[in-house]
């Protein structure tokens, strides 16, 4: 796959960004250094977490 957009980070914000870009028709690839995705954010992203 040749990605048009690369998202660095598979946390809540990275996954939300990737989902929105994918819905808009972009070819997206997510890179995460830790094992797995969707981990709890280390910062307070209350508004984003409410949307998820």
PDB file with SEQRES, HELIX, SHEET and CRYST1 records, atoms N, CA, C and O in Angstrom:
SEQRES   1 A   52  UNK UNK UNK UNK UNK UNK UNK UNK UNK UNK UNK UNK UNK          
SEQRES   2 A   52  UNK UNK UNK UNK UNK UNK UNK UNK UNK UNK UNK UNK UNK          
SEQRES   3 A   52  UNK UNK UNK UNK UNK UNK UNK UNK UNK UNK UNK UNK UNK          
SEQRES   4 A   52  UNK UNK UNK UNK UNK UNK UNK UNK UNK UNK UNK UNK UNK          
HELIX    1 AA1 UNK A   12  UNK A   23  1                                  12    
HELIX    2 AA2 UNK A   46  UNK A   51  1                                   6    
SHEET    1 AA1 2 UNK A   5  UNK A   8  0                                        
SHEET    2 AA1 2 UNK A  28  UNK A  31  1                                        
CRYST1    1.000    1.000    1.000  90.00  90.00  90.00 P 1           1          
ATOM      1  N   UNK A   1       0.843  -1.191   0.000  1.00  0.00           N  
ATOM      2  CA  UNK A   1       0.000   0.000   0.000  1.00  0.00           C  
ATOM      3  C   UNK A   1       0.874   1.235   0.000  1.00  0.00           C  
ATOM      4  O   UNK A   1       1.873   1.304   0.716  1.00  0.00           O  
ATOM      5  N   UNK A   2       0.502   2.185  -0.787  1.00  0.00           N  
ATOM      6  CA  UNK A   2       1.223   3.450  -0.806  1.00  0.00           C  
ATOM      7  C   UNK A   2       0.327   4.499  -0.150  1.00  0.00           C  
ATOM      8  O   UNK A   2      -0.699   4.895  -0.703  1.00  0.00           O  
ATOM      9  N   UNK A   3       0.734   4.938   1.033  1.00  0.00           N  
ATOM     10  CA  UNK A   3      -0.087   5.872   1.812  1.00  0.00           C  
ATOM     11  C   UNK A   3       0.096   7.296   1.316  1.00  0.00           C  
ATOM     12  O   UNK A   3       1.199   7.714   0.964  1.00  0.00           O  
ATOM     13  N   UNK A   4      -1.001   8.027   1.294  1.00  0.00           N  
ATOM     14  CA  UNK A   4      -0.948   9.459   1.002  1.00  0.00           C  
ATOM     15  C   UNK A   4      -0.633  10.241   2.268  1.00  0.00           C  
ATOM     16  O   UNK A   4      -0.016  11.305   2.226  1.00  0.00           O  
ATOM     17  N   UNK A   5      -1.078   9.682   3.408  1.00  0.00           N  
ATOM     18  CA  UNK A   5      -0.901  10.340   4.704  1.00  0.00           C  
ATOM     19  C   UNK A   5      -0.385   9.318   5.702  1.00  0.00           C  
ATOM     20  O   UNK A   5      -0.874   8.190   5.758  1.00  0.00           O  
ATOM     21  N   UNK A   6       0.610   9.722   6.494  1.00  0.00           N  
ATOM     22  CA  UNK A   6       1.125   8.890   7.566  1.00  0.00           C  
ATOM     23  C   UNK A   6       0.772   9.562   8.880  1.00  0.00           C  
ATOM     24  O   UNK A   6       1.056  10.743   9.079  1.00  0.00           O  
ATOM     25  N   UNK A   7       0.148   8.802   9.782  1.00  0.00           N  
ATOM     26  CA  UNK A   7      -0.189   9.313  11.109  1.00  0.00           C  
ATOM     27  C   UNK A   7       0.759   8.660  12.100  1.00  0.00           C  
ATOM     28  O   UNK A   7       0.837   7.434  12.173  1.00  0.00           O  
ATOM     29  N   UNK A   8       1.478   9.471  12.860  1.00  0.00           N  
ATOM     30  CA  UNK A   8       2.409   8.966  13.870  1.00  0.00           C  
ATOM     31  C   UNK A   8       1.697   8.919  15.205  1.00  0.00           C  
ATOM     32  O   UNK A   8       1.420   9.956  15.808  1.00  0.00           O  
ATOM     33  N   UNK A   9       1.398   7.706  15.668  1.00  0.00           N  
ATOM     34  CA  UNK A   9       0.765   7.526  16.969  1.00  0.00           C  
ATOM     35  C   UNK A   9      -0.599   6.890  16.846  1.00  0.00           C  
ATOM     36  O   UNK A   9      -1.456   7.360  16.097  1.00  0.00           O  
ATOM     37  N   UNK A  10      -0.793   5.806  17.596  1.00  0.00           N  
ATOM     38  CA  UNK A  10      -2.055   5.084  17.556  1.00  0.00           C  
ATOM     39  C   UNK A  10      -2.907   5.308  18.786  1.00  0.00           C  
ATOM     40  O   UNK A  10      -3.707   4.448  19.155  1.00  0.00           O  
ATOM     41  N   UNK A  11      -2.744   6.448  19.419  1.00  0.00           N  
ATOM     42  CA  UNK A  11      -3.588   6.795  20.560  1.00  0.00           C  
ATOM     43  C   UNK A  11      -4.925   7.332  20.083  1.00  0.00           C  
ATOM     44  O   UNK A  11      -5.223   7.285  18.890  1.00  0.00           O  
ATOM     45  N   UNK A  12      -5.729   7.840  20.999  1.00  0.00           N  
ATOM     46  CA  UNK A  12      -7.062   8.335  20.636  1.00  0.00           C  
ATOM     47  C   UNK A  12      -7.048   9.418  19.558  1.00  0.00           C  
ATOM     48  O   UNK A  12      -7.873   9.391  18.645  1.00  0.00           O  
ATOM     49  N   UNK A  13      -6.135  10.352  19.656  1.00  0.00           N  
ATOM     50  CA  UNK A  13      -6.086  11.449  18.676  1.00  0.00           C  
ATOM     51  C   UNK A  13      -5.593  10.949  17.326  1.00  0.00           C  
ATOM     52  O   UNK A  13      -6.141  11.325  16.290  1.00  0.00           O  
ATOM     53  N   UNK A  14      -4.563  10.103  17.325  1.00  0.00           N  
ATOM     54  CA  UNK A  14      -4.042   9.558  16.074  1.00  0.00           C  
ATOM     55  C   UNK A  14      -5.067   8.708  15.345  1.00  0.00           C  
ATOM     56  O   UNK A  14      -5.207   8.800  14.125  1.00  0.00           O  
ATOM     57  N   UNK A  15      -5.785   7.879  16.098  1.00  0.00           N  
ATOM     58  CA  UNK A  15      -6.805   7.026  15.477  1.00  0.00           C  
ATOM     59  C   UNK A  15      -7.991   7.840  14.976  1.00  0.00           C  
ATOM     60  O   UNK A  15      -8.551   7.536  13.923  1.00  0.00           O  
ATOM     61  N   UNK A  16      -8.375   8.871  15.722  1.00  0.00           N  
ATOM     62  CA  UNK A  16      -9.472   9.733  15.274  1.00  0.00           C  
ATOM     63  C   UNK A  16      -9.071  10.471  13.997  1.00  0.00           C  
ATOM     64  O   UNK A  16      -9.866  10.593  13.065  1.00  0.00           O  
ATOM     65  N   UNK A  17      -7.844  10.956  13.966  1.00  0.00           N  
ATOM     66  CA  UNK A  17      -7.347  11.647  12.776  1.00  0.00           C  
ATOM     67  C   UNK A  17      -7.321  10.711  11.578  1.00  0.00           C  
ATOM     68  O   UNK A  17      -7.766  11.074  10.488  1.00  0.00           O  
ATOM     69  N   UNK A  18      -6.798   9.500  11.781  1.00  0.00           N  
ATOM     70  CA  UNK A  18      -6.737   8.522  10.696  1.00  0.00           C  
ATOM     71  C   UNK A  18      -8.137   8.168  10.194  1.00  0.00           C  
ATOM     72  O   UNK A  18      -8.352   8.033   8.989  1.00  0.00           O  
ATOM     73  N   UNK A  19      -9.083   8.019  11.114  1.00  0.00           N  
ATOM     74  CA  UNK A  19     -10.454   7.678  10.713  1.00  0.00           C  
ATOM     75  C   UNK A  19     -11.090   8.794   9.896  1.00  0.00           C  
ATOM     76  O   UNK A  19     -11.754   8.533   8.893  1.00  0.00           O  
ATOM     77  N   UNK A  20     -10.890  10.035  10.324  1.00  0.00           N  
ATOM     78  CA  UNK A  20     -11.460  11.166   9.577  1.00  0.00           C  
ATOM     79  C   UNK A  20     -10.830  11.296   8.193  1.00  0.00           C  
ATOM     80  O   UNK A  20     -11.524  11.559   7.211  1.00  0.00           O  
ATOM     81  N   UNK A  21      -9.527  11.114   8.120  1.00  0.00           N  
ATOM     82  CA  UNK A  21      -8.849  11.187   6.817  1.00  0.00           C  
ATOM     83  C   UNK A  21      -9.299  10.045   5.899  1.00  0.00           C  
ATOM     84  O   UNK A  21      -9.505  10.250   4.703  1.00  0.00           O  
ATOM     85  N   UNK A  22      -9.449   8.855   6.460  1.00  0.00           N  
ATOM     86  CA  UNK A  22      -9.922   7.709   5.683  1.00  0.00           C  
ATOM     87  C   UNK A  22     -11.336   7.959   5.163  1.00  0.00           C  
ATOM     88  O   UNK A  22     -11.643   7.658   4.009  1.00  0.00           O  
ATOM     89  N   UNK A  23     -12.190   8.510   6.020  1.00  0.00           N  
ATOM     90  CA  UNK A  23     -13.565   8.813   5.602  1.00  0.00           C  
ATOM     91  C   UNK A  23     -13.603   9.853   4.494  1.00  0.00           C  
ATOM     92  O   UNK A  23     -14.538   9.887   3.694  1.00  0.00           O  
ATOM     93  N   UNK A  24     -12.571  10.710   4.452  1.00  0.00           N  
ATOM     94  CA  UNK A  24     -12.489  11.731   3.413  1.00  0.00           C  
ATOM     95  C   UNK A  24     -11.861  11.189   2.131  1.00  0.00           C  
ATOM     96  O   UNK A  24     -11.747  11.908   1.139  1.00  0.00           O  
ATOM     97  N   UNK A  25     -11.450   9.904   2.154  1.00  0.00           N  
ATOM     98  CA  UNK A  25     -10.932   9.282   0.941  1.00  0.00           C  
ATOM     99  C   UNK A  25      -9.423   9.201   0.839  1.00  0.00           C  
ATOM    100  O   UNK A  25      -8.904   8.770  -0.191  1.00  0.00           O  
ATOM    101  N   UNK A  26      -8.701   9.603   1.876  1.00  0.00           N  
ATOM    102  CA  UNK A  26      -7.234   9.535   1.839  1.00  0.00           C  
ATOM    103  C   UNK A  26      -6.775   8.123   2.185  1.00  0.00           C  
ATOM    104  O   UNK A  26      -7.426   7.419   2.958  1.00  0.00           O  
ATOM    105  N   UNK A  27      -5.656   7.721   1.610  1.00  0.00           N  
ATOM    106  CA  UNK A  27      -5.034   6.448   1.959  1.00  0.00           C  
ATOM    107  C   UNK A  27      -4.126   6.723   3.162  1.00  0.00           C  
ATOM    108  O   UNK A  27      -3.130   7.438   3.050  1.00  0.00           O  
ATOM    109  N   UNK A  28      -4.482   6.150   4.302  1.00  0.00           N  
ATOM    110  CA  UNK A  28      -3.821   6.471   5.565  1.00  0.00           C  
ATOM    111  C   UNK A  28      -3.112   5.249   6.119  1.00  0.00           C  
ATOM    112  O   UNK A  28      -3.611   4.127   6.025  1.00  0.00           O  
ATOM    113  N   UNK A  29      -1.940   5.481   6.700  1.00  0.00           N  
ATOM    114  CA  UNK A  29      -1.224   4.432   7.418  1.00  0.00           C  
ATOM    115  C   UNK A  29      -0.836   4.991   8.781  1.00  0.00           C  
ATOM    116  O   UNK A  29      -0.313   6.101   8.882  1.00  0.00           O  
ATOM    117  N   UNK A  30      -1.100   4.207   9.832  1.00  0.00           N  
ATOM    118  CA  UNK A  30      -0.815   4.624  11.208  1.00  0.00           C  
ATOM    119  C   UNK A  30       0.414   3.874  11.702  1.00  0.00           C  
ATOM    120  O   UNK A  30       0.500   2.654  11.562  1.00  0.00           O  
ATOM    121  N   UNK A  31       1.365   4.604  12.280  1.00  0.00           N  
ATOM    122  CA  UNK A  31       2.552   4.005  12.870  1.00  0.00           C  
ATOM    123  C   UNK A  31       2.539   4.255  14.369  1.00  0.00           C  
ATOM    124  O   UNK A  31       2.329   5.381  14.822  1.00  0.00           O  
ATOM    125  N   UNK A  32       2.766   3.191  15.134  1.00  0.00           N  
ATOM    126  CA  UNK A  32       2.778   3.274  16.597  1.00  0.00           C  
ATOM    127  C   UNK A  32       4.007   2.543  17.117  1.00  0.00           C  
ATOM    128  O   UNK A  32       4.263   1.405  16.722  1.00  0.00           O  
ATOM    129  N   UNK A  33       4.764   3.177  17.990  1.00  0.00           N  
ATOM    130  CA  UNK A  33       5.983   2.536  18.494  1.00  0.00           C  
ATOM    131  C   UNK A  33       5.692   1.482  19.549  1.00  0.00           C  
ATOM    132  O   UNK A  33       6.429   0.503  19.666  1.00  0.00           O  
ATOM    133  N   UNK A  34       4.614   1.671  20.326  1.00  0.00           N  
ATOM    134  CA  UNK A  34       4.242   0.693  21.342  1.00  0.00           C  
ATOM    135  C   UNK A  34       3.426  -0.427  20.700  1.00  0.00           C  
ATOM    136  O   UNK A  34       2.939  -0.283  19.579  1.00  0.00           O  
ATOM    137  N   UNK A  35       3.281  -1.528  21.408  1.00  0.00           N  
ATOM    138  CA  UNK A  35       2.465  -2.634  20.909  1.00  0.00           C  
ATOM    139  C   UNK A  35       0.998  -2.279  21.061  1.00  0.00           C  
ATOM    140  O   UNK A  35       0.569  -1.835  22.126  1.00  0.00           O  
ATOM    141  N   UNK A  36       0.243  -2.469  20.021  1.00  0.00           N  
ATOM    142  CA  UNK A  36      -1.197  -2.211  20.071  1.00  0.00           C  
ATOM    143  C   UNK A  36      -1.530  -0.747  19.811  1.00  0.00           C  
ATOM    144  O   UNK A  36      -0.645   0.090  19.633  1.00  0.00           O  
ATOM    145  N   UNK A  37      -2.818  -0.464  19.794  1.00  0.00           N  
ATOM    146  CA  UNK A  37      -3.299   0.886  19.571  1.00  0.00           C  
ATOM    147  C   UNK A  37      -4.414   1.185  20.556  1.00  0.00           C  
ATOM    148  O   UNK A  37      -4.872   0.298  21.277  1.00  0.00           O  
ATOM    149  N   UNK A  38      -4.845   2.427  20.583  1.00  0.00           N  
ATOM    150  CA  UNK A  38      -5.979   2.817  21.398  1.00  0.00           C  
ATOM    151  C   UNK A  38      -5.673   2.969  22.874  1.00  0.00           C  
ATOM    152  O   UNK A  38      -6.587   3.007  23.697  1.00  0.00           O  
ATOM    153  N   UNK A  39      -4.397   3.055  23.219  1.00  0.00           N  
ATOM    154  CA  UNK A  39      -4.038   3.199  24.625  1.00  0.00           C  
ATOM    155  C   UNK A  39      -4.579   4.508  25.187  1.00  0.00           C  
ATOM    156  O   UNK A  39      -4.946   5.407  24.430  1.00  0.00           O  
ATOM    157  N   UNK A  40      -4.629   4.613  26.479  1.00  0.00           N  
ATOM    158  CA  UNK A  40      -5.086   5.848  27.114  1.00  0.00           C  
ATOM    159  C   UNK A  40      -4.101   6.958  26.802  1.00  0.00           C  
ATOM    160  O   UNK A  40      -2.891   6.736  26.764  1.00  0.00           O  
ATOM    161  N   UNK A  41      -4.617   8.130  26.584  1.00  0.00           N  
ATOM    162  CA  UNK A  41      -3.751   9.263  26.292  1.00  0.00           C  
ATOM    163  C   UNK A  41      -2.972   9.647  27.542  1.00  0.00           C  
ATOM    164  O   UNK A  41      -3.454   9.479  28.662  1.00  0.00           O  
ATOM    165  N   UNK A  42      -1.779  10.156  27.344  1.00  0.00           N  
ATOM    166  CA  UNK A  42      -0.947  10.586  28.459  1.00  0.00           C  
ATOM    167  C   UNK A  42      -1.297  12.008  28.877  1.00  0.00           C  
ATOM    168  O   UNK A  42      -0.930  12.447  29.966  1.00  0.00           O  
ATOM    169  N   UNK A  43      -1.994  12.715  28.026  1.00  0.00           N  
ATOM    170  CA  UNK A  43      -2.409  14.080  28.315  1.00  0.00           C  
ATOM    171  C   UNK A  43      -3.923  14.119  28.401  1.00  0.00           C  
ATOM    172  O   UNK A  43      -4.598  13.113  28.183  1.00  0.00           O  
ATOM    173  N   UNK A  44      -4.440  15.277  28.718  1.00  0.00           N  
ATOM    174  CA  UNK A  44      -5.888  15.413  28.848  1.00  0.00           C  
ATOM    175  C   UNK A  44      -6.485  15.867  27.529  1.00  0.00           C  
ATOM    176  O   UNK A  44      -6.376  17.037  27.161  1.00  0.00           O  
ATOM    177  N   UNK A  45      -7.113  14.951  26.822  1.00  0.00           N  
ATOM    178  CA  UNK A  45      -7.795  15.253  25.566  1.00  0.00           C  
ATOM    179  C   UNK A  45      -9.279  14.984  25.770  1.00  0.00           C  
ATOM    180  O   UNK A  45      -9.873  14.206  25.024  1.00  0.00           O  
ATOM    181  N   UNK A  46      -9.880  15.610  26.761  1.00  0.00           N  
ATOM    182  CA  UNK A  46     -11.256  15.326  27.131  1.00  0.00           C  
ATOM    183  C   UNK A  46     -12.231  15.506  25.976  1.00  0.00           C  
ATOM    184  O   UNK A  46     -13.125  14.677  25.803  1.00  0.00           O  
ATOM    185  N   UNK A  47     -12.091  16.548  25.192  1.00  0.00           N  
ATOM    186  CA  UNK A  47     -13.026  16.802  24.090  1.00  0.00           C  
ATOM    187  C   UNK A  47     -12.943  15.700  23.045  1.00  0.00           C  
ATOM    188  O   UNK A  47     -13.972  15.219  22.571  1.00  0.00           O  
ATOM    189  N   UNK A  48     -11.728  15.294  22.682  1.00  0.00           N  
ATOM    190  CA  UNK A  48     -11.545  14.223  21.693  1.00  0.00           C  
ATOM    191  C   UNK A  48     -12.091  12.922  22.243  1.00  0.00           C  
ATOM    192  O   UNK A  48     -12.786  12.198  21.530  1.00  0.00           O  
ATOM    193  N   UNK A  49     -11.791  12.605  23.507  1.00  0.00           N  
ATOM    194  CA  UNK A  49     -12.261  11.356  24.087  1.00  0.00           C  
ATOM    195  C   UNK A  49     -13.777  11.313  24.151  1.00  0.00           C  
ATOM    196  O   UNK A  49     -14.365  10.242  24.001  1.00  0.00           O  
ATOM    197  N   UNK A  50     -14.426  12.452  24.369  1.00  0.00           N  
ATOM    198  CA  UNK A  50     -15.878  12.504  24.379  1.00  0.00           C  
ATOM    199  C   UNK A  50     -16.438  12.155  22.998  1.00  0.00           C  
ATOM    200  O   UNK A  50     -17.481  11.509  22.895  1.00  0.00           O  
ATOM    201  N   UNK A  51     -15.751  12.577  21.948  1.00  0.00           N  
ATOM    202  CA  UNK A  51     -16.213  12.302  20.584  1.00  0.00           C  
ATOM    203  C   UNK A  51     -16.056  10.832  20.228  1.00  0.00           C  
ATOM    204  O   UNK A  51     -16.810  10.310  19.407  1.00  0.00           O  
ATOM    205  N   UNK A  52     -15.093  10.165  20.829  1.00  0.00           N  
ATOM    206  CA  UNK A  52     -14.873   8.750  20.544  1.00  0.00           C  
ATOM    207  C   UNK A  52     -15.859   7.939  21.341  1.00  0.00           C  
ATOM    208  O   UNK A  52     -15.858   6.710  21.258  1.00  0.00           O  
TER     209      UNK A  52                                                      
END                                                                             
